[in-house]
Amino acid sequence: DIQMTQSPSSLSASVGDRVTITCRASQSISNYLNWYQQKPGKAPKFLIYAASTLQSGVPSRFSGSGSGTVFTLTISSLRPDDFATYFCQQSYITPPFTFGPGTKVDI
Amino acid sequence: QVHLVESGGGLVKPGGSLRLSCAASGFTFSDYYMSWIRQAPGKGLEWVSYISSFGITTYYADSVKGRFTISRDNAKKTLYLRVTSLRAEDTAVYYCARTMGFFDSWGQGTLVTVSS
C-alpha cells in the first residue's frame, strides 16, 4: 500500500500569513493527489484534485503543486476561516485510498 | 446540490452489529461509486470500503474485511454499511462520500461507539 506522510503535523500562523503544507508519498503517484480541509466537528471539505486543480468554489488563495512523491498545499494569505486540519489523499493505486495523517493549522 | 445524510450509528457492545445508511439526493446516485470513510476520535481519516455504481464491485480495507459489508439500493438512492463483530477500535464517525478517485462530497457522519 502507498503510505502518505505530512509535515508539519501542526503549525501556528496568523491571519495574512503564507502557509505551506507538505505531503509525501512512499512511491511515485504521478499527480494523483487530493487535498481536504476539516474543521472541528465537521465533515471534510474537498479542496484540490490532481495535485493542483481547485474544486469549484474553493478560493484562489489555495493552491497545490507537485508530482511524483512530493506535494504542497499553499494558502497565500491566511484568513480566519482557514484555521482547520488539512489532509492529503492519494488516488494513484486504489484500493486502498490512503490519507496523510493531517496538518493542523491554528492561531 | 449534492446532499448525503448518514444514519444508523449508536452505542453497541463488542461483538455487536449495526447497519449504517446514507441517503443521497441532488445527483444521479446510480452514476457514481460511493465510499465509507471513518474517523476515530481525535484521529485521521481511514477509507473503509467502496462500491461501484451498480454494486458489482466492492472493496474493503484490510482492517474491516470479512466483518463489514457495503451495499446500495439505487432505486432508493441509499448506500449501506453492515458492520458486524464490532471491536473497540471500530469506534469512529462514519462518513459516506461520493467517489471519483477523490471524495468530492461527504455526509455529516454518524457516530458508532463500541463499548461494554
Interface residues (C-beta under 8 A of the other chain):
Chain A: Y32 N34 Y36 K42 A43 P44 K45 F46 Y49 Q55 F87 Q89 S91 T94 P95 P96 F97 T98 F99 G100 P101 G102
Chain B: S35 G44 L45 E46 W47 Y50 Y59 Y60 A61 D62 Y95 G101 F102 F103 D104 S105 W106 G107 Q108 G109
